[in-house]
């Protein structure tokens, strides 16, 4: 489950006399709006119409990527029997599929409780095949048949709802037509930016191209996610045009900005200059600045490697003392560079193992090693894919991670965990499951425990051959947060700074009142953006089960701190007490969320002490790996969640 805090940024004016925010209101046609709202609506330069589904047509020369309405090609199109419809809204009664004994509409849907899909209801997302949310994604048949195939396009000659595309950025062309940039996001499978044009104000669209695809050519089996790049926004600044995208895997965390690509869009080619594919992930990285002379890193002499940035402190982008690889110079089997110190914007004391060397050059992508394989029991064969529909069937049950090869680190971290625990936290929050062992891709599931020292249920991925982990201390890496194809020599790197967990840019503003006159450069561009933070209200996660007690008894909670400074309880009140929320099992066997007040908090370990609950909850129990919700978290009762 992804745990988020989402904040919508609004453009408001601060009233000078009342110090109150004054925001625009909009009345809705056909509702009993107040006279003030109605007056506001009457001044709108347009009439609010009835929403309609946008359409996209696939032609022989322009085939959009897979559409969730195309269904399994072994059966007739959903609307071909003249009963069920897709426009103007979906209505039931269309053609059904019955693969695996499950009857469902021939479009991508969640099947019912009798689906028989490994006991999971609904069917796990991110698994191709019928039934499921990726029905027809890789052709016809169930999961076993489709994982051996390749992703398909929207069938030629079909007109379907524009899906799964959202978060549009629309620009008007000189001839009055529209060009749209859409976030293409098939659930837990892939993500890309697609472009299309419309000559009827956005009702129907003509596909114009695709860029920045995360998982090209891959048919998932519960071992990938849709955490690529999304939420596109196009800005022209200083005569140049830039595409801003959310790096989803790491971008829900503080300190990570938006990826920036300079490109040259035209009406006929809206994505000109952008790479067709671009995989992003959770691995911190930076670039060697332009103009840097070649640095020969060897075993004998410690070298300094200058970088564009070391990343925001305490963020997923931060580089720490440890091991690195130069993905530009050694993209296959990487040569590990170990650095013992950090400069202002550099790695210091950098050497390689005996017999290895790397010639580091300007523009190279330097990436942190996430950890190393450790135990001798981990050495063996990573089986060929695909995995099961639940992603839990592999002869390699788990892989233990150590932060520093053959040594216990001296920086306070324990052995057997990711080099940066925050990276392990992101991995456990459903980040992309594709990692690399000594340069070879491996598709795994998360450990569902934080902090984690395991990568679980791994295969070589659908369609890939098995391979051997030949020795201990092989480097584990991931896809970088900032890809090499986004690096801009003139700008210094490929990511914005200063935005806090930007979920996406909503648009530009013509002006905005300055809080400090003169602080903003002349000609600056003002943007409005949304903020979304993963795990914002996770104060901690329990590491052992326990029983809650009420006054006069007290109890303690063994836990590990949440990853966020914003949820840091010491900032709420350094003297305590602290009140958090915890899920429990009652004596009657039901579940509930109860307030827990504690007088002691160990900030280094996350352990709470001197805790009590209301007397009615005394004796209830809690499990290990339960989240402690910080003050302000949205709490929904289990009974309500069960109805959703």
C-alpha positions in Angstrom: 0.0 0.0 0.0 1.4 3.4 -0.9 1.1 5.8 1.9 0.9 9.4 0.8 0.2 13.0 1.8 -1.1 14.9 -1.2 -1.3 18.7 -1.2 -2.9 20.6 -4.0 -1.3 24.0 -4.5 -3.8 26.9 -5.1 -3.2 30.4 -6.4 -4.6 32.7 -3.7 -4.2 36.3 -2.7 -3.4 37.4 0.8 -5.9 40.0 2.0 -3.9 43.0 3.3 -6.4 44.0 6.1 -7.7 40.7 7.3 -4.6 38.5 6.6 -7.0 36.0 5.2 -6.5 34.0 2.0 -8.9 35.0 -0.7 -9.3 32.2 -3.3 -11.5 32.2 -6.5 -14.8 30.2 -6.3 -16.6 28.6 -9.2 -20.3 27.7 -9.3 -21.4 24.6 -11.1 -24.2 24.8 -13.7 -27.3 22.8 -12.7 -26.7 23.0 -8.9 -28.2 25.1 -6.2 -25.2 27.5 -6.0 -25.1 30.4 -3.7 -25.8 33.9 -5.2 -22.1 34.7 -4.9 -21.0 31.5 -6.6 -23.6 32.0 -9.3 -22.4 35.5 -9.9 -18.8 34.2 -10.2 -20.0 31.5 -12.6 -21.9 34.1 -14.7 -18.6 35.9 -15.5 -16.9 32.8 -16.8 -16.0 33.1 -20.5 -17.3 29.6 -21.2 -20.2 27.3 -20.4 -19.5 24.2 -18.4 -20.8 21.2 -20.5 -21.4 17.6 -19.9 -18.2 15.5 -19.5 -17.6 13.0 -22.3 -15.0 10.3 -22.8 -12.2 11.4 -25.1 -11.4 9.0 -27.9 -8.3 7.9 -29.8 -8.2 6.1 -33.1 -5.5 3.7 -34.1 -4.4 3.8 -37.8 -1.9 1.8 -39.8 0.6 4.6 -39.6 -0.1 5.6 -36.0 -0.7 2.8 -33.5 -1.0 4.0 -29.9 0.3 1.7 -27.1 -2.0 -0.9 -25.5 -5.4 0.4 -24.5 -7.2 -1.0 -21.5 -10.4 -1.2 -23.6 -9.1 -3.4 -26.4 -9.5 -6.7 -24.5 -8.2 -10.2 -25.3 -8.0 -10.5 -29.1 -9.2 -14.1 -29.1 -12.7 -12.7 -28.3 -14.8 -10.2 -30.1 -14.4 -6.5 -29.2 -16.5 -5.6 -26.2 -19.1 -3.5 -28.2 -19.3 -5.8 -31.3 -22.5 -7.4 -30.1 -24.3 -4.1 -30.2 -25.3 -4.3 -26.5 -22.6 -3.0 -24.3 -21.2 0.5 -25.0 -18.1 2.5 -24.2 -19.5 5.9 -25.3 -20.6 8.2 -23.9 -20.0 6.1 -20.8 -19.4 2.4 -20.1 -22.5 0.2 -20.0 -22.6 -3.5 -19.3 -23.7 -6.2 -21.7 -20.8 -6.4 -24.1 -18.8 -9.4 -25.2 -17.2 -11.4 -22.4 -14.1 -13.6 -22.0 -14.0 -16.9 -20.1 -10.3 -17.7 -20.0 -9.6 -19.8 -16.9 -13.2 -20.3 -16.2 -13.7 -16.7 -15.3 -16.4 -14.7 -17.1 -15.8 -11.0 -17.4 -16.2 -8.1 -19.9 -13.6 -8.2 -22.6 -11.8 -5.2 -21.4 -9.2 -4.9 -18.6 -11.0 -5.3 -15.3 -10.6 -6.8 -11.9 -12.3 -10.2 -11.9 -14.6 -11.3 -9.1 -14.1 -13.4 -6.0 -14.4 -16.7 -7.9 -11.5 -16.0 -10.2 -9.3 -18.7 -8.7 -6.1 -16.6 -9.2 -3.8 -18.0 -6.6 -6.3 -17.1 -3.9 -5.9 -13.4 -4.5 -9.0 -11.2 -4.9 -8.9 -9.0 -6.9 -6.4 -10.4 -9.4 -2.9 -9.0 -8.7 -2.1 -5.9 -10.8 1.0 -6.0 -12.9 0.3 -9.5 -14.2 -0.5 -9.9 -17.9 -3.2 -12.3 -19.1 -6.9 -12.9 -19.0 -8.5 -12.2 -16.5 -6.8 -9.1 -15.0 -6.1 -5.4 -15.3 -3.7 -6.0 -18.2 -6.1 -8.1 -20.3 -4.7 -8.4 -23.8 -1.5 -6.4 -22.9 0.7 -9.1 -24.4 -1.8 -10.8 -26.7 -4.2 -13.6 -25.9 -4.5 -16.1 -23.1 -3.7 -16.4 -19.4 -0.7 -15.3 -17.5 1.6 -18.2 -18.7 0.9 -17.6 -22.4 1.1 -13.8 -22.3 4.4 -13.6 -20.3 6.1 -15.4 -23.1 4.9 -12.9 -25.7 5.5 -9.1 -26.3 3.4 -6.0 -25.5 1.0 -5.2 -28.3 -0.4 -1.9 -29.6 -4.0 -0.7 -29.9 -5.4 -2.6 -32.9 -5.5 -0.8 -36.2 -8.9 0.6 -37.1 -10.2 0.8 -33.6 -11.6 3.9 -31.8 -11.4 3.5 -28.0 -11.5 5.8 -25.0 -8.2 7.6 -24.5 -6.7 5.2 -21.8 -4.8 4.5 -19.7 -3.7 8.1 -20.2 -4.1 10.9 -17.6 -2.6 14.1 -16.2 -2.7 15.9 -19.5 -0.8 19.0 -20.5 -2.5 20.7 -23.4 -1.0 23.4 -25.7 -2.7 25.2 -28.6 -1.0 25.2 -32.0 -0.8 28.1 -34.4 -3.7 26.7 -36.5 -6.0 26.3 -33.5 -5.6 22.6 -33.0 -4.4 21.1 -29.7 -1.4 19.0 -28.8 -1.7 16.9 -25.6 1.1 15.4 -23.6 -0.3 12.5 -21.5 1.0 10.2 -18.7 0.6 6.7 -20.2 0.4 4.4 -17.2 -0.8 0.7 -17.5 -1.2 -0.4 -13.9 1.9 -1.8 -12.3 3.4 -2.6 -15.8 4.9 0.4 -17.5 4.9 4.2 -17.8 5.6 6.6 -20.7 4.8 10.0 -22.1 2.6 10.0 -25.2 1.6 12.9 -27.4 -1.6 13.3 -29.5 -3.3 16.1 -31.5 -6.9 17.1 -31.6 -8.9 19.3 -34.0 -12.2 19.3 -32.1 -11.2 20.8 -28.7 -10.0 17.5 -27.2 -12.9 15.2 -27.9 -11.0 13.0 -30.4 -7.2 12.6 -30.6 -4.7 11.4 -33.2 -1.7 9.6 -31.8 1.6 11.3 -32.5 4.3 9.4 -30.6 5.7 8.0 -27.4 8.8 8.8 -25.3 10.6 8.0 -22.0 9.1 4.5 -21.7 10.1 2.8 -18.5 9.8 -1.0 -19.3 9.9 -1.3 -23.1 9.1 -4.8 -24.4 8.4 -6.3 -21.0 5.4 -8.5 -20.2 5.1 -8.3 -16.4 4.3 -11.1 -14.0 3.8 -9.2 -10.7 7.5 -8.2 -10.8 7.4 -4.7 -12.2 5.7 -1.4 -11.4 4.4 1.7 -13.2 7.0 3.9 -11.4 8.6 5.5 -14.4 8.2 9.2 -15.5 4.9 10.9 -15.6 2.8 14.1 -15.0 4.3 15.9 -18.0 4.5 19.7 -18.2 6.0 21.7 -21.1 7.4 25.2 -20.4 9.2 27.6 -22.7 11.8 29.6 -20.8 14.3 32.0 -22.3 13.5 30.8 -25.8 14.1 27.2 -25.0 11.4 24.5 -24.4 11.6 22.0 -21.6 9.7 18.9 -20.6 9.3 18.4 -16.8 8.4 14.9 -15.5 7.9 13.3 -12.1 10.5 10.5 -11.4 7.9 8.5 -9.7 10.0 5.8 -7.9 11.8 8.4 -5.8 9.9 11.5 -6.5 7.3 11.1 -3.7 10.1 11.8 -1.2 11.5 15.2 0.0 14.6 16.3 -1.7 13.8 14.9 -5.2 12.9 17.3 -7.9 11.5 16.9 -11.4 13.5 15.5 -14.3 14.1 18.1 -17.0 14.6 17.5 -20.8 15.3 20.3 -23.3 13.6 19.3 -26.5 12.4 20.8 -29.8 8.6 20.0 -30.2 6.7 20.7 -33.4 3.0 20.2 -34.2 4.0 17.2 -36.4 6.5 15.8 -34.0 5.6 16.9 -30.4 8.3 14.8 -28.8 11.2 15.7 -31.0 14.5 15.4 -29.2 13.3 13.1 -26.4 14.6 9.6 -25.9 12.1 6.8 -26.8 13.0 4.9 -23.6 14.4 6.0 -20.3 14.4 3.9 -17.2 14.4 5.6 -13.8 14.6 4.1 -10.3 15.7 4.6 -6.7 19.5 4.5 -7.0 21.2 7.8 -6.1 23.4 9.2 -8.7 25.2 12.3 -10.0 27.3 13.4 -13.0 30.9 14.4 -13.5 30.9 18.1 -14.4 31.6 19.3 -17.9 35.3 20.3 -18.5 36.6 17.7 -16.0 39.8 16.1 -17.2 40.0 12.3 -17.4 40.6 10.8 -13.9 42.2 7.3 -13.9 40.9 5.5 -10.8 43.0 2.5 -9.9 43.9 0.4 -6.9 47.1 2.1 -6.1 46.3 5.9 -5.7 43.3 7.5 -4.0 41.6 10.0 -6.4 38.9 12.7 -6.1 35.9 12.6 -8.4 34.1 15.9 -8.8 30.3 15.7 -9.1 27.4 18.0 -10.0 25.8 17.3 -6.6 25.9 15.1 -3.6 22.1 15.3 -3.3 19.9 16.9 -0.7 20.9 15.7 2.8 18.5 13.1 4.2 16.9 12.6 0.8 16.8 9.6 -1.5 19.3 11.5 -3.8 22.0 11.9 -1.2 25.3 10.1 -1.9 27.1 8.7 1.1 30.5 7.3 1.7 30.7 3.8 0.2 30.9 2.1 -3.2 30.0 3.5 -6.6 30.0 2.5 -10.3 30.6 4.6 -13.4 27.7 3.4 -15.6 28.9 5.4 -18.6 32.3 3.7 -18.7 31.2 0.2 -17.4 27.6 -0.2 -18.3 27.7 -4.0 -18.5 29.6 -5.7 -15.7 30.4 -2.6 -13.6 33.8 -1.9 -11.9 33.3 -1.0 -8.3 34.9 2.3 -7.1 35.2 2.6 -3.3 35.3 6.2 -1.9 36.2 6.8 1.7 35.2 10.5 2.0 33.0 13.3 0.7 34.1 16.8 -0.4 31.8 19.8 -1.0 30.7 18.3 -4.3 33.0 15.4 -4.8 33.9 11.8 -3.8 37.3 11.5 -2.2 39.7 8.7 -1.5 38.4 6.7 -4.4 40.1 3.5 -5.5 39.3 0.2 -7.2 40.0 -3.4 -6.3 43.4 -4.7 -7.3 43.7 -5.2 -11.0 40.7 -3.0 -11.8 40.7 0.6 -13.2 38.2 3.1 -14.6 38.9 6.2 -16.7 36.3 8.6 -15.3 35.4 11.4 -17.8 33.3 14.5 -18.0 29.5 13.8 -18.2 29.8 10.3 -16.7 27.0 9.0 -14.6 28.3 8.0 -11.1 25.8 5.8 -9.2 25.8 4.5 -5.6 26.0 0.8 -5.1 22.9 -0.1 -3.1 24.6 -3.1 -1.4 26.3 -6.4 -2.0 25.4 -10.0 -2.0 26.6 -11.6 1.2 25.9 -15.1 2.5 27.3 -18.2 0.8 23.7 -19.5 0.8 22.8 -16.8 -1.6 25.2 -18.0 -4.2 23.3 -20.0 -6.8 21.1 -19.7 -9.9 18.5 -17.0 -10.4 15.8 -18.9 -12.3 14.3 -17.8 -15.6 11.0 -16.0 -15.5 8.1 -15.5 -15.4 7.2 -15.5 -11.8 3.8 -16.5 -10.5 0.8 -14.1 -10.5 1.6 -13.3 -6.9 5.3 -12.8 -7.5 6.3 -15.3 -4.8 7.4 -18.4 -6.5 11.2 -18.6 -7.0 13.9 -21.0 -6.2 15.9 -18.0 -4.9 13.7 -17.3 -1.9 15.7 -14.2 -0.8 18.9 -12.4 -1.2 20.7 -10.8 1.8 22.1 -7.3 1.3 25.2 -5.9 2.9 26.1 -2.2 2.7 29.9 -2.6 2.2 31.7 -5.4 0.6 33.2 -7.8 3.1 33.2 -5.3 5.9 30.9 -4.0 8.6 30.5 -0.2 8.0 31.9 2.3 10.4 29.1 4.9 9.8 26.6 3.5 12.3 24.7 1.2 10.0 24.5 -2.5 10.8 25.6 -5.2 8.5 23.0 -6.8 6.3 20.9 -3.9 5.0 20.9 -1.4 2.1 23.9 1.0 2.2 21.4 3.8 2.7 18.4 2.6 4.8 16.2 5.2 3.1 16.7 3.4 -0.2 15.6 0.2 1.5 12.5 2.0 2.7 11.6 3.1 -0.9 12.2 -0.5 -2.1 9.7 -1.6 0.5 7.2 1.0 -0.7 6.7 -0.7 -4.1 9.5 0.9 -6.0 10.5 -0.7 -9.3 11.4 -4.3 -8.6 14.1 -4.4 -11.3 17.5 -4.4 -9.7 20.9 -5.5 -11.1 23.4 -8.0 -9.7 26.8 -7.2 -11.2 25.1 -5.6 -14.1 22.5 -8.4 -14.8 18.8 -7.6 -14.4 16.9 -9.3 -11.6 13.2 -9.0 -11.0 12.1 -9.3 -7.3 9.5 -8.4 -4.8 10.0 -6.3 -1.7 10.6 -7.7 1.8 7.6 -5.9 3.3 9.7 -5.1 6.4 11.5 -1.9 7.3 14.4 -1.6 7.6 15.0 -4.5 5.2 18.0 -6.6 4.4 16.4 -8.8 1.9 15.4 -8.9 -1.8 12.9 -11.6 -2.2 11.3 -14.0 -4.8 13.7 -13.2 -7.6 13.8 -14.4 -11.2 15.7 -13.3 -14.3 12.4 -11.8 -15.6 9.9 -12.9 -18.3 11.7 -14.1 -21.4 15.2 -13.9 -19.8 17.5 -16.9 -19.2 18.6 -18.0 -15.8 21.9 -16.8 -14.5 24.3 -17.6 -11.7 25.4 -15.5 -8.8 29.0 -16.7 -8.9 30.4 -15.2 -5.7 29.8 -13.2 -2.6 30.2 -9.4 -2.6 28.7 -8.9 -6.0 27.4 -5.3 -6.4 23.7 -4.6 -6.3 22.5 -1.5 -8.2 19.2 -0.2 -9.6 18.0 2.2 -12.3 19.3 5.7 -11.5 17.1 8.5 -10.1 18.4 10.9 -12.8 19.1 9.0 -16.1 22.1 9.7 -18.3 19.8 10.7 -21.2 18.5 13.7 -19.1 22.0 15.1 -18.3 22.4 18.6 -19.6 26.0 19.8 -20.0 25.0 23.5 -19.9 22.6 23.2 -16.9 24.9 20.8 -14.9 22.4 18.0 -14.4 18.9 16.9 -15.3 16.8 17.6 -12.3 15.2 20.7 -10.7 16.2 21.8 -7.2 14.0 23.7 -4.7 10.7 22.0 -5.2 9.4 19.8 -2.3 8.3 16.4 -3.4 6.7 17.8 -6.6 4.0 15.5 -7.9 3.6 17.6 -11.0 3.5 21.2 -12.3 -0.1 22.4 -12.6 0.8 25.4 -14.7 2.5 28.8 -14.9 1.4 32.1 -13.2 1.8 35.5 -14.8 3.0 36.9 -11.5 3.1 36.3 -7.8 3.6 38.6 -4.8 7.2 38.4 -3.6 7.7 37.8 0.1 11.2 39.4 -0.1 11.3 42.1 -2.8 14.3 41.7 -5.0 14.9 38.1 -4.1 13.5 36.7 -7.3 15.5 37.4 -10.5 14.0 39.6 -13.1 12.1 37.6 -15.8 11.6 34.6 -13.5 8.9 32.1 -14.4 6.4 31.3 -11.6 4.8 27.8 -11.5 2.1 26.2 -9.4 2.7 22.6 -8.5 1.3 19.8 -6.4 3.1 18.1 -3.6 2.8 14.5 -2.7 4.9 12.8 -0.1 5.2 9.1 0.4 4.9 7.9 4.0 4.6 11.5 5.3 2.6 10.4 8.4 4.5 7.2 9.2 6.1 8.1 12.5 7.6 4.6 12.9 7.0 0.9 12.1 6.9 -1.7 14.9 9.7 -4.3 14.9 8.0 -6.7 17.4 4.5 -7.7 18.4 3.2 -6.6 21.8 0.2 -5.9 24.1 -1.1 -2.4 24.9 -1.9 -1.4 28.5 -3.8 1.4 30.2 -2.8 3.5 33.3 -1.4 2.6 35.8 0.5 0.1 33.7 2.6 1.2 30.8 4.2 -0.6 27.9 7.0 0.0 25.3 7.0 -0.3 21.5 10.0 -1.5 19.7 10.0 0.3 16.3 12.1 1.9 13.6 11.7 5.6 12.8 9.9 6.7 9.7 12.0 8.1 6.8 10.6 11.7 7.0 11.9 14.7 8.9 8.3 16.1 8.4 6.9 13.2 10.5 9.7 13.4 13.0 8.0 13.5 16.4 10.9 15.4 18.0 9.8 18.4 16.0 6.3 18.1 17.2 7.4 18.6 20.8 10.8 17.7 22.1 9.7 17.1 25.6 6.7 14.8 24.8 4.4 13.2 25.5 3.6 12.0 22.0 0.3 10.6 20.8 0.4 8.3 17.8 -2.2 5.9 16.3 -1.7 2.1 16.1 -3.7 -0.7 14.6 -4.6 -3.4 17.1 -6.5 -6.7 17.4 -9.1 -6.5 20.2 -10.0 -9.3 22.7 -13.1 -9.9 20.6 -10.9 -10.6 17.6 -11.8 -7.5 15.6 -9.4 -4.8 14.4 -9.3 -1.2 15.5 -7.2 1.9 15.5 -6.3 3.2 18.9 -4.5 6.3 20.2 -1.2 5.6 22.0 0.3 8.2 24.3 4.0 7.7 25.2 6.3 9.8 27.4 9.6 8.4 26.1 11.0 8.4 22.6 14.5 7.2 21.5 15.1 9.1 18.2 18.0 6.9 17.2 16.2 3.6 17.4 12.6 4.8 17.2 11.6 3.0 20.4 8.7 4.4 22.4 8.4 3.9 26.2 6.0 4.8 29.0 3.0 4.2 26.7 -0.6 3.9 27.6 -4.0 3.6 25.8 -7.6 4.3 26.9 -8.8 1.8 29.5 -11.3 0.3 27.0 -8.4 -0.8 24.8 -6.2 -2.4 27.5 -5.1 -5.9 26.6 -5.4 -5.4 22.8 -2.5 -6.7 20.8 -0.5 -5.4 17.9 1.7 -7.1 15.3 5.2 -6.6 14.1 5.6 -4.4 11.0 2.6 -2.2 12.0 2.7 1.5 11.2 2.5 4.1 13.9 0.6 7.1 12.5 1.9 10.6 13.4 -0.5 13.3 14.5 -2.6 14.6 11.6 -2.8 11.3 9.7 -6.0 10.4 8.0 -7.6 7.5 10.0 -10.3 5.4 8.5 -11.9 2.5 10.5 -11.2 -1.0 9.3 -15.0 -1.5 8.9 -15.1 1.4 6.4 -12.1 0.1 4.5 -13.7 -3.3 4.3 -16.6 -1.8 2.5 -14.5 -0.1 -0.2 
